């Protein structure tokens, strides 16, 4: 595993957020959706384009 102090801080923050959401992935997604609504300027949105794969 990488021993980078900056990454360790980020990973620990993610662990705390996940624990705050009872380690429930659905609650985690809801948490991030709410955070995005509260702080839209902190998130970058770009349109998703779908290109079907041609056989």
LODRENRO-319393 format. One record per residue: residue in three letters; x, y, z of N, C-alpha, C, O, CB in turn. Coordinates in Angstrom, 3 decimals. Glycine has a CB too. Layout:
! residues N
{ala,{X,Y,Z},{X,Y,Z},{X,Y,Z},{X,Y,Z},{X,Y,Z}}
...
***
This chain:
! residues 55
{unk,{0.838,-1.177,0.000},{0.000,0.000,0.000},{0.888,1.247,0.000},{1.984,1.239,0.561},{-0.956,-0.006,1.218}}
{unk,{0.409,2.298,-0.625},{1.138,3.551,-0.718},{1.169,4.224,0.649},{0.144,4.309,1.325},{0.499,4.482,-1.773}}
{unk,{2.341,4.700,1.059},{2.477,5.441,2.316},{2.733,6.907,1.976},{3.867,7.385,2.018},{3.638,4.855,3.207}}
{unk,{1.671,7.595,1.645},{1.736,9.005,1.295},{0.872,9.754,2.302},{-0.324,9.480,2.396},{1.260,9.264,-0.185}}
{unk,{1.440,10.688,3.053},{0.675,11.381,4.106},{-0.615,12.039,3.605},{-1.644,11.966,4.278},{1.544,12.435,4.746}}
{unk,{-0.573,12.669,2.450},{-1.770,13.332,1.926},{-2.862,12.320,1.644},{-4.027,12.548,1.971},{-1.441,14.119,0.653}}
{unk,{-2.488,11.197,1.035},{-3.480,10.152,0.747},{-4.030,9.554,2.037},{-5.221,9.255,2.120},{-2.862,9.043,-0.124}}
{unk,{-3.186,9.379,3.030},{-3.638,8.834,4.313},{-4.711,9.734,4.931},{-5.694,9.237,5.480},{-2.446,8.675,5.285}}
{unk,{-4.529,11.041,4.845},{-5.509,11.990,5.386},{-6.827,11.870,4.621},{-7.900,11.860,5.226},{-4.967,13.447,5.307}}
{unk,{-6.747,11.779,3.315},{-7.956,11.645,2.487},{-8.674,10.345,2.804},{-9.893,10.328,2.975},{-7.601,11.702,0.986}}
{unk,{-7.921,9.260,2.882},{-8.541,7.954,3.161},{-9.198,7.939,4.540},{-10.272,7.362,4.708},{-7.491,6.829,3.068}}
{unk,{-8.561,8.567,5.521},{-9.143,8.615,6.862},{-10.435,9.429,6.854},{-11.406,9.053,7.510},{-8.138,9.214,7.870}}
{unk,{-10.456,10.530,6.126},{-11.683,11.335,6.023},{-12.796,10.516,5.384},{-13.939,10.560,5.838},{-11.429,12.626,5.200}}
{unk,{-12.472,9.773,4.340},{-13.472,8.916,3.688},{-13.992,7.851,4.646},{-15.187,7.555,4.661},{-12.876,8.249,2.438}}
{unk,{-13.092,7.272,5.448},{-13.522,6.249,6.424},{-14.477,6.855,7.453},{-15.472,6.234,7.825},{-12.293,5.626,7.143}}
{unk,{-14.166,8.085,7.914},{-15.043,8.739,8.896},{-16.410,9.058,8.301},{-17.432,8.881,8.963},{-14.393,10.024,9.418}}
{unk,{-16.434,9.527,7.059},{-17.708,9.831,6.397},{-18.521,8.557,6.234},{-19.725,8.553,6.487},{-17.472,10.501,5.019}}
{unk,{-17.875,7.476,5.814},{-18.577,6.204,5.622},{-19.120,5.689,6.955},{-20.243,5.188,7.008},{-17.635,5.154,4.984}}
{unk,{-18.352,5.802,8.014},{-18.812,5.383,9.344},{-19.996,6.245,9.794},{-20.942,5.741,10.400},{-17.656,5.476,10.375}}
{unk,{-19.936,7.535,9.498},{-21.039,8.445,9.833},{-22.329,8.012,9.141},{-23.424,8.273,9.639},{-20.685,9.893,9.436}}
{unk,{-22.198,7.348,7.989},{-23.354,6.846,7.225},{-23.652,5.391,7.577},{-24.281,4.674,6.798},{-23.100,6.979,5.707}}
{unk,{-23.199,4.960,8.749},{-23.430,3.587,9.237},{-22.866,2.526,8.299},{-23.386,1.412,8.240},{-24.919,3.346,9.429}}
{unk,{-21.812,2.860,7.569},{-21.181,1.936,6.618},{-22.188,1.376,5.619},{-22.075,0.235,5.169},{-20.505,0.789,7.367}}
{unk,{-23.170,2.201,5.285},{-24.231,1.830,4.347},{-23.996,2.580,3.029},{-24.058,3.810,3.009},{-25.655,2.157,4.940}}
{unk,{-23.727,1.864,1.934},{-23.435,2.543,0.669},{-24.577,3.418,0.158},{-24.330,4.446,-0.473},{-23.094,1.526,-0.374}}
{unk,{-25.818,3.026,0.422},{-26.963,3.835,-0.017},{-26.971,5.162,0.741},{-27.168,6.221,0.144},{-28.306,3.070,0.207}}
{unk,{-26.757,5.101,2.050},{-26.700,6.322,2.852},{-25.515,7.192,2.431},{-25.607,8.420,2.447},{-26.600,5.978,4.349}}
{unk,{-24.412,6.560,2.057},{-23.235,7.307,1.622},{-23.538,8.101,0.348},{-23.173,9.272,0.240},{-22.050,6.353,1.387}}
{unk,{-24.194,7.471,-0.594},{-24.558,8.169,-1.832},{-25.522,9.309,-1.517},{-25.379,10.407,-2.055},{-25.194,7.187,-2.855}}
{unk,{-26.497,9.058,-0.657},{-27.432,10.112,-0.267},{-26.696,11.273,0.395},{-27.015,12.438,0.156},{-28.504,9.555,0.682}}
{unk,{-25.720,10.948,1.220},{-24.919,11.981,1.879},{-24.226,12.855,0.845},{-24.273,14.082,0.938},{-23.880,11.345,2.821}}
{unk,{-23.580,12.230,-0.147},{-22.872,13.004,-1.166},{-23.833,13.803,-2.047},{-23.499,14.909,-2.474},{-22.026,12.076,-2.032}}
{unk,{-24.998,13.271,-2.321},{-25.996,14.012,-3.107},{-26.419,15.265,-2.344},{-26.512,16.346,-2.925},{-27.239,13.118,-3.420}}
{unk,{-26.674,15.122,-1.049},{-27.052,16.281,-0.234},{-25.925,17.300,-0.177},{-26.168,18.501,-0.290},{-27.431,15.841,1.184}}
{unk,{-24.707,16.837,-0.006},{-23.560,17.753,0.013},{-23.452,18.517,-1.308},{-23.135,19.706,-1.322},{-22.255,16.976,0.285}}
{unk,{-23.718,17.826,-2.406},{-23.641,18.479,-3.710},{-24.728,19.552,-3.836},{-24.484,20.623,-4.391},{-23.778,17.438,-4.843}}
{unk,{-25.923,19.264,-3.323},{-27.006,20.257,-3.361},{-26.660,21.482,-2.517},{-26.969,22.610,-2.901},{-28.325,19.634,-2.867}}
{unk,{-26.016,21.261,-1.361},{-25.665,22.345,-0.456},{-24.511,23.200,-0.989},{-24.431,24.392,-0.693},{-25.301,21.782,0.901}}
{unk,{-23.628,22.595,-1.770},{-22.426,23.282,-2.247},{-22.199,23.019,-3.735},{-21.174,22.444,-4.100},{-21.196,22.835,-1.439}}
{unk,{-23.116,23.418,-4.592},{-22.977,23.084,-6.015},{-21.722,23.669,-6.657},{-21.224,23.130,-7.645},{-24.187,23.567,-6.768}}
{unk,{-21.206,24.774,-6.101},{-20.024,25.386,-6.689},{-18.761,24.537,-6.485},{-17.758,24.742,-7.169},{-19.816,26.767,-6.098}}
{unk,{-18.810,23.592,-5.552},{-17.648,22.746,-5.285},{-17.596,21.517,-6.187},{-16.627,20.758,-6.148},{-17.652,22.311,-3.840}}
{unk,{-18.627,21.320,-6.992},{-18.694,20.149,-7.858},{-18.725,20.591,-9.308},{-19.384,21.569,-9.660},{-19.927,19.287,-7.527}}
{unk,{-18.019,19.873,-10.125},{-17.989,20.171,-11.549},{-18.933,19.209,-12.246},{-18.852,17.995,-12.062},{-16.543,20.067,-12.127}}
{unk,{-19.825,19.766,-13.047},{-20.757,18.931,-13.797},{-20.420,19.026,-15.276},{-20.126,20.102,-15.796},{-22.229,19.356,-13.536}}
{unk,{-20.466,17.914,-15.920},{-20.294,17.906,-17.368},{-21.272,16.882,-17.928},{-21.547,15.863,-17.294},{-18.806,17.574,-17.780}}
{unk,{-21.790,17.156,-19.110},{-22.752,16.215,-19.678},{-22.091,14.866,-19.960},{-20.936,14.785,-20.376},{-23.365,16.788,-20.965}}
{unk,{-22.851,13.839,-19.724},{-22.371,12.483,-20.003},{-22.842,12.110,-21.392},{-24.033,12.168,-21.697},{-22.881,11.450,-18.934}}
{unk,{-21.919,11.736,-22.207},{-22.289,11.318,-23.553},{-22.131,9.810,-23.658},{-21.160,9.231,-23.171},{-21.427,12.041,-24.623}}
{unk,{-23.086,9.205,-24.291},{-23.084,7.766,-24.449},{-22.897,7.434,-25.916},{-23.662,7.886,-26.768},{-24.382,7.144,-23.901}}
{unk,{-21.886,6.648,-26.202},{-21.644,6.199,-27.559},{-21.716,4.680,-27.569},{-20.817,4.011,-27.058},{-20.269,6.706,-28.091}}
{unk,{-22.774,4.134,-28.145},{-22.894,2.671,-28.171},{-21.734,2.043,-28.930},{-21.243,2.590,-29.918},{-24.228,2.250,-28.808}}
{unk,{-21.318,0.905,-28.456},{-20.247,0.162,-29.110},{-20.787,-0.509,-30.366},{-21.804,-1.200,-30.317},{-19.634,-0.887,-28.149}}
{unk,{-20.120,-0.310,-31.470},{-20.546,-0.936,-32.724},{-19.778,-2.233,-32.922},{-18.555,-2.282,-32.791},{-20.328,0.020,-33.931}}
{unk,{-20.521,-3.269,-33.238},{-19.889,-4.579,-33.463},{-19.363,-4.713,-34.854},{-18.803,-5.752,-35.205},{-20.858,-5.695,-33.190}}
***
